[in-house]
Amino acid sequence: MNEKDYVPFERTHRLRPLYLVIAVVGRGQGDAISGLFLNHEAYFSVIHKGTGTAPRDFYAFPGAAVPKKDVVFSIIKQDKWPILRNILKERFAISKVSSGVCSVIPIDAISGVSIYKMLSNTRQFEKPVNKYPRAKKEAKKHE
């Protein structure tokens, strides 16, 4: 491959900072939150089952059920976060069932262009560089 054929990814695409979004919601709400993230260009979401963090003696009576939670992890582009934050605020305020808490952590380094493309949901179909142009010409001669 010649140096002329290689163009760095950051010269042909705008690199946007990424955030790791963590939402803690009531059990059963994780799929809805994951779908919400997907609608705002999040490539994937991971839903982890969890329980509340308060000690068992905190609850009113000994047989009280410990609250069950869904913890949703997703990665979104920085410019999508303000929009998503407002939608989550509205959703969490609807009722006690749909309430939750959400936080973001900026991702400051990613190793490799392929990983960045996957995490940022970059849908770019790149043309492969033909390493053997002579072989292609010879194949056409024999047709």
Salt bridges, closest charged atoms under 4 A:
GLU41 OE1 - LYS77 NZ 3.22
GLU41 OE2 - LYS80 NZ 3.42
ASP70 OD1 - ARG27 NE 3.36
ASP70 OD1 - LYS49 NZ 3.26
ASP79 OD2 - ARG16 NE 3.45
GLU126 OE2 - LYS117 NZ 2.44
